[in-house]
Amino acid sequence: MSKLYFASDYQEGMAPEILNRLTETNLIPVSGYGTDEFCESAKKKIREACGDENTDVYFLVGGTQANAVVISAVLRDYEGVVAADTGHVALHEAGAIEYTGHKVLTVKGDRGILHADALKEYLEGFYADGNHEHMVQPGMVYISQPTEYGTLYSKAELTALRQVCDTYNLPLYVDGARMAYALACRENDVTLQDMAALTDVFYIGGTKCGAIAGEAVVITNRALVPHFFTTIKQHGALLAKGRLTGISFDVLFTDSLYEKLGAYALEKADEIRASLKENNWQFFFDTPTNQIFVVVDNETLKELDEVVVYSFWEPFDETHTVIRFATSWATPEENIEALKKLIAQYGNK
């Protein structure tokens, strides 16, 4: 039996619709660096989806590049980015933000969520410190939708964060690496139009949502990031053959494909959740998107290692580990059925 892959949502290549379009357009010569007709078409569709014709849209090849370039472009030399202690930039980017010369200033999160009250308390405490001029200054706020833990910000929570940011004159930036799985989630009430209205910069993820690679950075506060194209190139993140990302997003934003791909992954994740509940597996906590976190005893985990590729998350206690199952836009139905059988097999251990 070959292993079942549930480690992440970017294990497969790309949506067939994108592959077909890349093949169809392969020999058409176009200009480089994201100035081609395919990129322009994709940008137009993204602006329409955001309900704002005045946004700037840029394509970068990956999430780490997007985060590092955006954050370093927004911040001044003496500033850091405020994030939840469980935020992606704080945990899983190998110090990419710090490598640009900016500190990640962490605030205690709640299952991945940075609450407005916690942010306000942090900022009040920072400015009440008589030595704060000797410290790294908070210069922007980072969150992700969904969060690193697969949870979602509601529109009310996003609005509350925006209000705190406005009070302290801090830009709000949203990492949308898995945005398709947020937009398609029935518990979600935040649209791309809301993102455009409530944030200064956000990005729409492609790498984890059906594209071969690429993220679409949407800058709604255009005065905040001047000469962003030049900044991208300065960081070595400008793709000469920009058509690759442009075509991906042009296809993803045709006939609602982006949300359809997200909806499929959520449907399969719900099947796994139902099986886990039926067989009495312990959830780390409930999540509504395509990431599922469960607590497994280490002896069972040794057996599971032989047949399933999952993501290690964190130790739970001396004898248990938290792992993650993730579905994607391309998770095969037969893999879901095989995993459900394993869930039933190990459920009573």
C-alpha positions in Angstrom: 0.0 0.0 0.0 1.4 3.4 -1.0 1.3 6.1 1.6 -1.6 8.5 1.9 -0.6 12.1 1.6 -2.3 14.5 4.0 0.6 16.6 5.1 -0.2 19.8 3.3 -2.3 21.5 0.6 0.5 22.0 -1.9 1.6 18.4 -2.5 0.1 18.3 -6.0 1.1 20.3 -9.0 -1.6 22.6 -10.3 -5.3 22.6 -11.2 -5.8 21.0 -14.7 -7.4 24.2 -16.0 -4.2 26.1 -15.3 -2.0 23.4 -16.9 -4.2 23.5 -20.0 -4.0 27.3 -20.3 -0.2 27.2 -19.8 0.0 24.7 -22.6 -2.3 26.7 -24.9 -0.3 29.9 -24.4 3.2 28.4 -24.2 4.6 29.7 -27.4 3.0 33.1 -27.3 5.8 35.7 -26.8 5.0 38.3 -24.2 6.8 41.0 -22.1 8.3 40.0 -18.8 8.2 40.8 -15.1 4.4 40.7 -14.8 3.7 43.3 -17.5 2.2 40.8 -20.0 -1.4 40.6 -21.1 -2.1 37.5 -18.9 -1.0 39.3 -15.8 -3.1 42.4 -16.7 -6.2 40.2 -17.2 -5.7 38.5 -13.9 -5.2 41.9 -12.1 -8.4 43.2 -13.6 -10.3 40.2 -12.4 -8.8 40.4 -8.9 -9.7 44.1 -8.7 -13.3 43.3 -9.7 -13.5 40.6 -7.1 -12.2 43.0 -4.5 -14.7 45.7 -5.6 -12.0 48.3 -5.9 -10.6 49.4 -9.2 -7.9 51.5 -7.5 -5.9 48.7 -5.8 -2.4 47.7 -6.9 -1.9 44.0 -7.6 1.5 42.3 -7.9 2.4 38.6 -8.3 5.1 37.0 -6.2 6.2 33.4 -6.4 5.6 32.3 -2.8 4.2 33.2 0.6 7.5 33.7 2.4 8.7 36.0 -0.4 5.4 37.9 -0.2 5.6 38.3 3.6 9.2 39.3 3.7 8.9 41.8 0.8 5.7 43.4 2.0 6.7 43.7 5.6 10.2 45.1 4.8 8.6 47.6 2.3 6.1 48.9 4.9 8.4 49.2 7.9 11.0 51.8 8.7 14.4 50.7 9.9 13.6 50.9 13.6 10.2 49.2 13.4 8.9 45.6 13.9 5.8 43.8 12.9 3.2 42.8 15.5 1.8 39.2 15.2 0.2 36.5 17.2 2.8 34.3 18.9 1.3 31.5 16.8 1.5 33.6 13.6 3.2 32.1 10.5 5.9 34.8 10.4 6.7 34.1 14.1 6.8 30.3 13.9 7.4 28.8 10.5 9.4 31.2 8.2 12.9 30.4 9.5 13.5 34.0 10.6 12.8 35.4 7.1 11.3 38.6 8.5 14.2 39.0 11.0 16.6 38.4 8.0 15.3 41.6 6.5 16.3 43.5 9.6 12.9 43.7 11.3 11.8 42.0 14.5 8.5 40.1 14.9 6.8 41.5 18.0 4.6 38.7 19.4 1.3 39.0 21.3 -0.4 36.0 22.9 -2.9 34.5 20.4 -6.0 32.5 20.9 -6.0 29.4 18.7 -4.2 31.4 16.1 -6.3 34.5 16.4 -4.9 37.9 17.4 -7.8 39.5 19.2 -8.2 43.3 19.1 -8.3 43.5 22.9 -5.0 41.7 23.2 -3.5 44.0 20.5 -4.8 47.1 22.3 -3.4 45.9 25.6 0.0 45.3 24.1 0.2 48.7 22.4 -1.0 50.5 25.6 1.7 48.7 27.6 4.3 49.5 25.0 3.7 53.2 25.0 3.3 53.3 28.8 6.8 52.0 29.1 9.1 55.0 29.8 11.9 53.3 27.9 9.8 52.6 24.7 12.0 54.9 22.6 14.9 52.5 23.3 12.8 49.6 21.9 11.8 48.2 18.5 8.7 50.3 17.6 5.5 48.5 16.4 5.1 49.5 12.8 2.4 47.3 11.4 0.1 44.4 12.3 0.2 41.0 10.7 -2.5 38.3 10.7 -3.5 35.5 8.4 -6.8 34.3 7.1 -7.2 31.4 7.8 -4.7 31.4 10.7 -1.8 29.0 11.2 -4.3 26.9 13.2 -7.0 26.8 10.5 -9.3 29.2 12.4 -11.0 32.2 10.9 -11.4 35.9 11.7 -15.0 37.0 11.5 -15.8 40.4 9.9 -16.5 41.8 13.4 -13.0 40.6 14.6 -11.3 42.1 11.5 -13.2 45.3 12.0 -12.2 45.5 15.6 -8.5 45.0 14.7 -8.8 47.7 12.0 -10.1 50.1 14.7 -7.2 49.5 17.0 -4.8 49.8 14.1 -6.3 53.2 13.1 -6.1 54.4 16.7 -2.3 53.7 16.7 -1.8 54.6 13.0 -0.6 51.0 12.2 -1.1 49.4 8.8 -2.9 46.1 8.8 -1.6 43.3 6.6 -3.3 39.9 6.0 -1.4 36.8 4.8 -3.9 34.9 2.7 -1.9 31.8 1.8 -5.0 29.7 2.2 -7.5 32.3 1.3 -9.5 29.9 -1.0 -10.3 27.7 2.0 -11.5 30.7 4.0 -13.7 32.1 1.3 -15.4 28.8 0.6 -16.0 28.0 4.3 -19.6 28.1 5.5 -18.5 29.7 8.8 -16.8 32.5 7.0 -18.3 36.0 6.7 -15.3 37.9 5.3 -15.3 38.5 1.6 -12.5 39.8 -0.6 -14.4 43.1 -0.7 -14.2 43.2 3.1 -10.5 42.5 2.9 -10.0 45.4 0.5 -12.0 47.7 2.7 -10.5 46.7 6.1 -6.8 46.2 5.3 -3.9 48.1 3.9 -2.3 45.1 2.2 -3.3 41.5 1.8 -2.4 38.7 -0.4 -4.5 36.0 -2.2 -2.7 32.6 -2.0 -2.2 30.5 -5.1 0.5 28.1 -4.1 -1.7 26.3 -1.6 -4.9 26.8 -3.5 -4.4 25.2 -7.0 -1.6 27.2 -8.7 1.7 25.8 -9.5 3.1 28.7 -7.5 2.4 32.3 -6.8 0.6 34.8 -4.5 -1.3 37.9 -5.5 -0.4 40.9 -3.3 -3.2 43.4 -3.2 -2.2 46.9 -2.0 -5.3 48.9 -1.0 -3.4 51.7 0.6 -1.3 52.7 -2.4 0.5 55.6 -0.7 1.8 53.2 1.9 4.1 51.2 -0.4 5.6 53.4 -3.2 7.8 51.8 -5.8 6.7 48.3 -4.7 7.8 46.8 -8.1 11.3 48.1 -7.5 11.2 46.7 -4.0 10.3 43.3 -5.2 13.2 43.2 -7.6 15.6 44.5 -4.9 14.6 41.5 -2.8 15.3 39.1 -5.7 11.6 38.1 -5.7 10.7 39.4 -9.2 9.9 36.6 -11.6 11.1 37.4 -15.1 8.5 35.0 -16.7 5.6 36.7 -14.8 3.2 35.0 -17.2 3.4 31.8 -15.0 1.8 33.5 -12.0 -0.4 35.7 -14.2 -1.9 32.8 -16.1 -2.5 30.9 -12.8 -4.5 33.7 -11.3 -6.3 34.6 -14.5 -7.6 31.0 -14.6 -8.3 30.9 -10.8 -10.4 34.0 -11.1 -12.4 32.7 -14.1 -15.8 31.2 -13.4 -15.2 31.2 -9.6 -12.6 28.4 -9.9 -10.7 29.7 -6.8 -13.6 29.2 -4.5 -14.7 26.0 -6.1 -11.3 24.5 -5.5 -11.5 25.6 -1.9 -15.0 24.2 -1.5 -13.8 20.8 -2.6 -11.0 20.7 0.0 -13.5 21.7 2.7 -15.9 19.0 1.7 -13.2 16.3 2.0 -12.0 17.8 5.3 -15.5 17.6 6.7 -15.6 13.9 5.8 -12.4 13.3 7.7 -13.7 15.3 10.7 -16.9 13.3 10.8 -15.0 10.0 10.8 -12.6 11.2 13.5 -15.6 12.2 15.7 -17.4 8.9 15.0 -14.3 7.0 16.1 -13.6 9.0 19.2 -10.3 10.6 18.2 -9.2 13.6 20.3 -9.2 16.9 18.5 -6.6 19.5 19.6 -9.4 22.0 19.0 -12.1 22.4 16.3 -11.2 24.1 13.1 -13.7 24.9 10.2 -11.2 24.9 7.3 -9.1 22.3 5.5 -6.6 21.8 8.4 -7.5 19.3 11.1 -5.5 19.0 14.3 -5.7 15.8 16.4 -4.0 14.4 19.5 -2.5 10.9 18.9 -0.7 8.6 21.3 2.9 8.1 20.3 2.6 4.3 19.9 -0.2 4.7 17.5 1.7 7.4 15.7 4.6 4.9 15.0 2.2 2.7 13.2 0.5 5.5 11.4 3.9 6.7 10.1 4.0 3.6 7.9 0.9 4.4 5.9 0.1 8.2 6.2 2.1 11.3 5.5 0.9 14.0 7.9 2.3 17.1 9.5 3.9 17.0 12.9 2.6 20.0 14.8 3.8 20.0 18.4 4.2 17.7 21.5 1.0 17.4 23.5 2.4 15.7 26.6 5.1 13.0 27.2 3.0 10.3 25.5 1.0 12.2 22.9 1.6 14.4 19.9 -0.5 16.9 18.0 -0.5 16.2 14.2 -2.3 17.8 11.3 -4.2 16.3 8.4 -4.7 18.8 5.5 -6.9 18.3 2.5 -6.4 20.2 -0.8 -8.2 21.1 -4.0 -6.9 17.8 -5.4 -7.2 15.2 -2.6 -8.4 12.0 -4.2 -11.7 10.5 -3.0 -10.0 7.1 -2.7 -7.4 8.6 -0.3 -10.3 9.9 1.9 -11.9 6.5 2.0 -8.6 4.8 2.9 -7.9 7.3 5.6 -11.3 6.8 7.1 -10.6 3.1 7.3 -7.4 3.8 9.2 -9.3 6.2 11.5 -11.7 3.5 12.3 -8.9 1.0 12.8 -7.0 3.1 15.3 -9.9 4.8 16.9 -10.3 2.4 19.8 -6.6 2.3 20.7 
